[in-house]
Amino acid sequence: MPNLVVLAEQLLAPVPGGTGRYTRELTAALAATAPPGWTVTTAVSRHPDPSAAAVPGVGAPRVLPIPRRALIAAWERGVPYWPGGDAVHAPTPLAPPRGRVVVTVHDTVPWTHPETLTPRGAAWHRRVIARAAARPTPLVVPTQAVADDLKTRVPCTAPPIAIPHGVTPLGESSPLPDLPDRYVLAIGTIEPRKGLETLVAATAQLDVPLLVVGQRGWGEVDLTAPHVRLLGKLPDPQLAHVLRNATALAVPSLAEGFGLPLVEAMSEGVPVVHSDAPALLEVAGGAGLVAERGDPRSLEAALRSLLTDHPLAARLAAAGRRRAEDFTWERAARAVWELHLAQAATASAERGAR
């Protein structure tokens, strides 16, 4: 019985972020939509608690006998260490250098905004993405904006394939105490490319608090201000409560590959203000207000319009709900399966021709 192995390493990262949610949700959807005869398993490097990478419907991961740093170094140097299985899906650029592998590239930040990553991280991403692009298998990217930009950055043997993310149902909500009646919300890892310092400046004069949900990632980001409240990482029930009660969601990112919080907010009927990053423009599809990246005045004006114009907010909420219906994990998983099945068919034909 053929087996698809999903590399679930991102689930064990100190700050899994949106890529971690993508890994978990896509893996579960791949298992739920597996073609007849196929199974789905996961693999991770040696870790003190590999159970943290368990995915519903898939179970505990296979643990490779080497730690994360050694695995990264081995694959970067071309060591053909293989996690087993008939095919491998890599939800991040961390992937074995050989075999039937489909690699996901979430954005082109290592080229467009390298200053928002560590120098080592930016260089590593550029190297492994370039190597993955040289494979005959198409890269998976979340938006056409990323696909188009990536083709200008590295030679691609096959055109990148845009497969949008899905919307994760947040389920029942659990109240978080002492929430204000009205507030602007931001969700995501606290790191330089998210544009949160611009958002702090933009909301300083709006007479509503800014609530930020997310863990601190790499880089110094100063969110110190009287109107800002940092909530840290929240479990989904509390996240659902905070999101559903928000007056608006702000996504002021300098660069994004997709923007999961944007579609999650739209699916809950929360109006959105987002930056003019190309991927966010594509994903929102006109269902949000747009502000210029890095411009506090532009962002303040967009948020002020939404906060004061209630008919506008209602129209955006309705448009967002409609737009969010286009994004499902099942649809994403079926598109990913098409790539793996095409690889399997090609490999079978090559064996038959020998």
N, C-alpha and C positions, 0 to 999 in steps of 0.2 A: 504494500500500500504506500503510494508516494506521500512524502512528508514535506511540508513547508515549515522551515524554522524561522521564527521572527526574533531578531536580536533585541532583547528587552533591556539592554544595559542602561538606557536613559532613566528607567524607573528607579534605579539605584543611585542616581546622581544626588548630591547634596541638595541641589535646587532643580528638580525635574522640569519645572516650568511648563509652558505650553507644549513643548516637544514631548514631555512626559505624558501629558494628557493625550496627545496624538498617538503615541505609542500604545498606550493602554486601550484606548477606544478602537483604534484601527485593528489591533490584534484580536480583540473580542469579536469585532465584526467579520474579520477574516475567518475566524473559527465558525461563526454562525452561518456564513455563506460558502463554506468549503464545497467545491465540486464533488460529485460522487467519487468515492475511492480515495480522496485526499484527507490527510490529517494536518493539524496545525499544532506545533509545539513552540516553546520559547527557549532561549539560551542566554546566559549571563556569565560574566567573569566570576572568579572566586570572590566571595563577599561574606562578611560576618552574618548577614541576614538576607539570604537570597529570596526568602519568602515574600519580601517587600515587592518583588517583581512578579508575583503571581497575578494572573489575569483571569477574571471570571470566564468560565467556559473553556479555559485552556489548562489551568492548573499550575502546579509549581514548575519553575523553569529547570532546564538542564544546566548544571553548574560546570563551566569549563575549568580545568585544573590550574589556570594561571590567573593572577590578579589583574585588575583593570589596566594599570600602567603598563604591565608587561604585554597585555593583549594589544593595547594601542600601539606600543613600540613595534611589536612583531608584525602587525598588519601594515603599519606605515612603511616598514622596511621590505615589504613584499614576501614575508614568510607565509607560505601557503597553508597556514593552520586553519582547518576547516571545522565548523561546529557540527557537522553531520547533516543529514537530511538530503532530500533530492533538490531542494531549492532553498534559497535564503532571501528573506526580506529584511533590509536594513532601514529602520525608520529614521536614522540619522546617517551622516557620512561615515561613521565608524562601521567598516565592513571588511570582510576578508578580501584579499587582493585577487583571488581566483575563484572559479566555480560559477554556478548559475545564481547570480546575485542581482537583485534589483535594489538600487540605492535611492534614498530620499534626500533631496537637498531643499531645505526650508526657505532659504533666502540667499541673497548675494551680499550680505553685510560685510563679509571678510574683504570684499573689494570696495564697496561703496562707502562704508563707514568703519574702516579698520580701527579707528581710534576708540570705538565703543566696545572693543574686545581687548583682551590681553594681546600683546605682540605675538606671543607664542601661540595663542589660540587662533589668531587670524592667519598666521602662517601655516599652521597645521591644517586648517579648513581649506585653504587655497590648494595645498598639495593634494589632499585626499579627494577633494571634489574634482580637480583636474584629472586625477587618475581614474576616478569613476566615470567621468565623461568620455574617457578614451575607450571604454568598454563598448561592445556592440549593442548592449542592452540600453534602452532609453532610461534616463533618470526620471524619477517621479518628483515633481515640484507642485506646490499647492495652488499656484495661480499662473495665468498666462504672463503676467507682468514679470514674475521670476523667470519663467522660461525664456522670454525674449531677452531679458538682461543677461542671463547666464550665457546665452549663445554669443554675446559680445565679449565675455570674460575668458572663456576657455574653449578650445576646439571640442566640439561634441560629435562623436561618431554617429550617434543617433539623436534625433530631435528630442529635447526634454518633453515629457508628457505632463500636462497640468491636470492633476486630480485634486479637486478641492476637499478640504476637511469637512467633517460633519458637525452637527450641533449635538452636544451632550445633554440629554434631559437631566435636569438637576433634581427632579423629584420633589418630595415633601420638604417644606422649609422648617427651620428651627429658629425661633426668635433670638436675636442678639440684643442684649439690654442696652438701653440708653442711646438708641439711634435717634438722630434729629428728624424732624418732620420732613425737611427738604435737604437734599445734599447732592453734590456731584460725586460720582464714583469713578475710580480708576482701578483696573484689575491687571495684574501682571508682575513679572519679576522686576524688582527695583534695580535697574541698571541704566547706564547712560543713554542707550539708543531708544528708550521708551519715552523720552521727552517729558519726564515728570517734573523737572525743575521749571520748564516753561509753563506747565499746567499750574504749579503752585503760584507762580507770578500772575497768571491769567485769572485765577479764582480769588486773588487777594481782595479785589474790590467788588465782588459779586454778592456779598452779604449772605452767602450760603457756605457751609463747611465743605471741605474736600475730604472724602474718605478713600484710603488707598488699601487695597487688598493684595497681598503678595509678599513673597520672601525677598530678602536682600540678596542680590547676585553679585557679580563682579563690578568694581568701580565705585568711586565716591559719588553719591547722589545726595544732595542736601535738600531734605524736605521739611526742614525746621521752619514752622510758621504757626501763628496762633490758631489759624482756621483749619489746620491739617490734622487729621487723625489717622494713624497707622494701625491697621487691624491685623497685619501679619497674614499668615496662611490660614485659611478657614476651611473646615470640612464642608462638603457640598451642601448639607442642609442649611448651615448658616450662610454660606455663600448665596444660596438661593434666596434667602430672606433679605440679605443686604442688596442683592441685585434687583429683586422685584419691587423693592421700596425706594429705589433710587429715582431722583428726579431726572437725571441724565447720566449717561456713561460717556466719559471722555477717553479717547484713544489718540493721544498726541504724538505717537511714535515718529521718530526720525526715519526709521526704516522698519518694514515688516515684510514677511513672506505671505502671511494670510491674515492673522488677527482673530484668534478664536473668541476672545471676550466680546468683540464687536458682534459676531453672529449670535452668540449666546444671549447678549442683551436684546438684540432685535427679536429673537425668538420669544422673549418674555415680554415684549411690548414696551421696552424701555427705549426712549429716543436717544440717538447717538450723535455726538460730535466727534469727528475724526480728522486726522491730518491729511494732507494731500499726497501722502506716500502712495505710489502707484498701485501696490497690492491692495491697500485699504480702499482706494477708489473703486477698484474692480470688484472687491467682495461686497462692499456696501451697495453698489449698483444704483446710486442716487437716493438711497433710503436714509442718508444721514447728512448733517450739515458739515461742510468742509472748512478747515482752517489751514493756513499756511504753516508748513513745518517750521518749528523754532521761533515762531512769531507770537509772543504773548498777547499783543493787541488783537491780532486776527482771531486767536483762540478765545479771548475774552468776549469779543463781539459776537462770535458764533454761539457761545454758551449763553450770553445775555439774551440773545434773540430767542433761544429755546426756552429759557427760564421765564421770560416775560410774555411770550406769545403762546398762549395755551392752545389755540386752534392749530398752530404750526406744530407744537409738540404732539398733538393728537394725530395729525396727518403723518408725521414721521414714525410714530409708534405703529400705526396701521401698515405703512409701507414697509417697515422693518419686519414685521411678522410675515408679510407676504414674501419678502426677499429671503428670509431665513428658511423657508420651506424648500428652497433649492439645495440645501446642504444637509446630507444625511451620511452617517457612517456606513450604512449598507451600500449606498451608491459608490462611496469611495472604495470600499472593500471589493466590490464586484469589478471595478475598473482596475484595481491592483491585480486581482486574479487573472484578468485578461492578459496582462503582461507576463505573468508566470506561466500560464498555460501556453502562450505563444512560444516562450523559451523552451518549455518541455516538448512541444511539437517539433521545434527546430532541432533539438538534441536527438529526438527519436528518428527524425528523417536523416540526420547525419550518421547515426549508427547503422541505419538500414542501407545507406549508400556505401558503407565500407565493405 
